Amino acid sequence: MLTGKKWGYVTPGIPDDWFAKNCVPMTREEVRCLTLCKARLKSDSVVYDIGSGTGSIAVEAALLAGEGMVYAVEKNGRAAELIAGNARRFGVSNLRVVSGEAPAALAELPLADRIVVGGSGGRLKEILSAAAEKLKAGGRLVVNAVTVETLAVSVETLAELGFSELETLSLTVAKTAQAGRARVWKGMNPVFLIVGERPRAAPGGRHGRRRKGEES
């Protein structure tokens, strides 16, 4: 367990057991790494982590986008406290916990450069529609899905919303685990990543219009 120590690398990949979890769902290290790579963060990115859980993605995003701001949106009060604790644990000051349920919790946030959706509480379509309105032109959105239903809704909804460069990946990770005197492979459940980009220009479409707060 990490105590009074900071992640001293420029790459993501903080080990899972460095985070306080307290039985709250967490995005595993390997999935987290690929999610952040696909998000293509910049040093000054404004990032939403919706359904943040333990805040593992939010914390790593805050470390990577040190000049930006990360908003960890979480409806579970215990999880929200855990996110704040993990932020302190890693010494990040550019992470704000937003206690509330998406999509309503997104209303007062500034426009985002990058959005990650981890949990949706059964309101995925609404959340993706709201996220599209809060995402700057050229911004990227990544959905992490563990069910076929979430995968299907994500792909269909992002296509309907006019997202470009749509990409879907299936990630399956196996690690060795001790089994008596031998080591065997222990696989994780597959995780789907759905990635899309909000078009920079879409003549006549609502997502192509520049909104207040967007750069020209």
C-alpha positions as CSV (number, residue, x, y, z in Angstrom):
1,M,0.0,0.0,0.0
2,L,1.3,3.4,-0.9
3,T,1.9,5.8,2.0
4,G,3.3,9.3,1.5
5,K,4.8,8.4,-1.9
6,K,4.2,9.8,-5.4
7,W,4.1,8.1,-8.8
8,G,7.5,9.1,-10.2
9,Y,7.0,8.2,-13.9
10,V,5.7,10.0,-17.0
11,T,3.7,6.9,-18.1
12,P,0.4,5.6,-16.7
13,G,0.2,2.3,-15.0
14,I,0.0,2.7,-11.2
15,P,-0.3,-0.7,-9.7
16,D,-3.8,-1.6,-8.6
17,D,-2.8,-2.2,-5.0
18,W,-1.5,1.3,-4.6
19,F,-5.0,2.6,-4.6
20,A,-7.4,2.5,-1.7
21,K,-10.4,0.5,-2.9
22,N,-12.7,-0.4,0.1
23,C,-14.8,-2.7,-2.2
24,V,-15.5,0.1,-4.7
25,P,-15.2,-0.9,-8.4
26,M,-11.9,0.1,-10.0
27,T,-10.6,0.1,-13.5
28,R,-7.7,-2.3,-13.6
29,E,-4.2,-1.2,-14.4
30,E,-3.9,-2.5,-18.0
31,V,-7.4,-1.3,-18.9
32,R,-6.6,2.1,-17.4
33,C,-3.4,2.4,-19.4
34,L,-5.1,1.7,-22.7
35,T,-8.0,4.0,-21.8
36,L,-5.7,6.9,-21.1
37,C,-3.7,6.3,-24.3
38,K,-6.8,6.2,-26.4
39,A,-8.0,9.4,-24.8
40,R,-4.8,11.2,-26.0
41,L,-4.5,13.6,-23.1
42,K,-2.6,16.9,-23.4
43,S,-0.8,18.6,-20.6
44,D,-3.7,21.1,-20.2
45,S,-6.6,18.9,-21.0
46,V,-10.0,19.3,-19.2
47,V,-11.1,15.8,-18.4
48,Y,-14.3,14.2,-17.1
49,D,-14.2,10.7,-15.5
50,I,-17.9,9.7,-15.3
51,G,-18.7,6.9,-12.9
52,S,-15.2,7.4,-11.4
53,G,-15.4,4.6,-8.7
54,T,-12.1,4.7,-6.8
55,G,-10.8,7.5,-9.0
56,S,-8.0,5.5,-10.5
57,I,-8.5,6.9,-14.0
58,A,-9.1,10.4,-12.6
59,V,-5.9,10.3,-10.6
60,E,-3.7,9.1,-13.5
61,A,-5.4,11.6,-15.8
62,A,-4.6,14.4,-13.3
63,L,-1.0,13.3,-13.2
64,L,-0.7,13.3,-17.0
65,A,-2.6,16.5,-17.5
66,G,-0.8,18.5,-14.8
67,E,-1.7,21.9,-16.2
68,G,-5.3,20.9,-16.8
69,M,-8.3,19.9,-14.6
70,V,-10.0,16.5,-14.0
71,Y,-13.6,16.2,-12.8
72,A,-14.4,12.9,-11.2
73,V,-18.1,12.4,-11.4
74,E,-19.5,9.9,-8.9
75,K,-23.0,9.4,-7.4
76,N,-22.0,7.0,-4.6
77,G,-21.0,9.0,-1.5
78,R,-18.6,6.4,-0.2
79,A,-16.9,6.2,-3.5
80,A,-16.7,10.0,-3.7
81,E,-14.8,10.1,-0.4
82,L,-12.5,7.4,-1.6
83,I,-11.7,9.4,-4.8
84,A,-10.7,12.4,-2.7
85,G,-8.6,10.2,-0.5
86,N,-6.8,8.7,-3.5
87,A,-6.2,12.1,-4.9
88,R,-4.5,13.2,-1.6
89,R,-2.6,9.9,-1.6
90,F,-0.9,10.8,-4.9
91,G,-0.6,14.5,-4.2
92,V,-2.7,15.7,-7.1
93,S,-4.4,19.1,-6.7
94,N,-6.0,19.4,-10.1
95,L,-8.7,16.9,-9.4
96,R,-12.2,17.9,-8.3
97,V,-14.7,15.3,-7.1
98,V,-18.2,16.1,-8.4
99,S,-20.7,14.3,-6.2
100,G,-23.9,13.6,-8.2
101,E,-25.4,11.5,-10.9
102,A,-24.7,12.0,-14.5
103,P,-26.0,13.5,-16.8
104,A,-27.4,16.2,-14.4
105,A,-24.0,16.4,-12.6
106,L,-22.3,17.6,-15.8
107,A,-24.5,20.7,-16.3
108,E,-22.3,23.2,-14.5
109,L,-18.9,21.8,-15.5
110,P,-16.8,23.6,-18.1
111,L,-16.5,22.2,-21.5
112,A,-14.3,19.1,-21.7
113,D,-11.4,18.1,-24.0
114,R,-11.6,14.5,-23.0
115,I,-14.4,12.4,-21.4
116,V,-14.1,8.8,-20.0
117,V,-17.3,7.0,-19.1
118,G,-16.8,4.1,-16.8
119,G,-20.2,3.7,-15.0
120,S,-23.6,4.8,-16.2
121,G,-26.1,3.4,-13.7
122,G,-28.4,2.3,-16.6
123,R,-28.5,5.8,-18.1
124,L,-25.8,5.3,-20.7
125,K,-27.7,6.8,-23.7
126,E,-28.6,9.9,-21.7
127,I,-25.0,10.3,-20.4
128,L,-23.5,10.0,-23.9
129,S,-25.9,12.5,-25.3
130,A,-25.0,15.0,-22.5
131,A,-21.3,14.2,-22.9
132,A,-21.5,15.1,-26.6
133,E,-22.9,18.5,-25.7
134,K,-20.1,19.1,-23.1
135,L,-17.3,17.9,-25.3
136,K,-15.3,20.5,-27.4
137,A,-15.0,20.0,-31.1
138,G,-12.1,17.6,-31.7
139,G,-12.5,16.2,-28.2
140,R,-12.3,12.5,-27.6
141,L,-14.6,10.2,-25.6
142,V,-13.8,6.7,-24.4
143,V,-16.4,4.3,-22.9
144,N,-15.3,1.3,-20.9
145,A,-17.8,-1.5,-21.1
146,V,-17.9,-4.9,-19.5
147,T,-21.3,-6.1,-20.9
148,V,-22.4,-6.7,-24.5
149,E,-25.4,-4.5,-23.9
150,T,-23.2,-1.5,-22.9
151,L,-21.0,-2.1,-25.9
152,A,-24.0,-2.2,-28.3
153,V,-25.6,1.0,-26.9
154,S,-22.3,2.9,-26.9
155,V,-21.5,2.1,-30.5
156,E,-25.0,2.8,-31.7
157,T,-25.3,6.1,-29.7
158,L,-22.0,7.5,-30.7
159,A,-22.7,6.8,-34.3
160,E,-26.1,8.5,-34.0
161,L,-24.4,11.5,-32.4
162,G,-22.1,11.9,-35.3
163,F,-18.8,10.9,-33.7
164,S,-16.0,10.2,-36.1
165,E,-13.0,7.9,-36.0
166,L,-15.1,5.4,-34.1
167,E,-13.1,2.5,-32.8
168,T,-14.0,-0.6,-30.8
169,L,-11.5,-2.8,-29.0
170,S,-11.8,-5.9,-26.9
171,L,-9.1,-6.2,-24.2
172,T,-8.4,-9.5,-22.5
173,V,-5.6,-9.7,-20.0
174,A,-4.2,-12.7,-18.2
175,K,-1.6,-12.7,-15.4
176,T,0.3,-15.5,-13.7
177,A,-0.9,-16.5,-10.2
178,Q,0.6,-19.0,-7.8
179,A,-1.3,-22.3,-7.6
180,G,0.6,-24.5,-5.2
181,R,4.1,-25.0,-6.4
182,A,3.4,-23.8,-9.9
183,R,2.2,-20.6,-11.6
184,V,-0.8,-20.6,-13.8
185,W,-2.5,-18.1,-16.1
186,K,-5.4,-16.3,-14.5
187,G,-7.5,-14.3,-17.0
188,M,-9.6,-11.2,-16.4
189,N,-13.1,-10.7,-17.9
190,P,-12.9,-9.0,-21.3
191,V,-13.4,-5.2,-21.3
192,F,-14.5,-3.3,-24.4
193,L,-13.3,0.1,-25.2
194,I,-15.4,2.3,-27.5
195,V,-13.6,5.4,-28.7
196,G,-14.8,8.3,-30.7
197,E,-14.0,11.9,-31.6
198,R,-16.4,14.8,-31.8
199,P,-16.2,16.3,-35.3
200,R,-14.5,19.7,-35.6
201,A,-16.9,20.8,-38.2
202,A,-20.3,19.4,-39.3
203,P,-22.1,21.8,-41.5
204,G,-25.7,22.2,-40.3
205,G,-25.2,19.7,-37.5
206,R,-25.5,20.7,-33.9
207,H,-22.2,19.1,-33.0
208,G,-20.4,21.2,-35.6
209,R,-21.3,24.5,-34.1
210,R,-18.8,26.3,-32.0
211,R,-20.0,27.0,-28.5
212,K,-19.0,29.5,-25.9
213,G,-15.7,28.4,-24.4
214,E,-14.4,26.6,-27.4
215,E,-11.3,27.7,-29.2
216,S,-11.4,28.7,-32.9
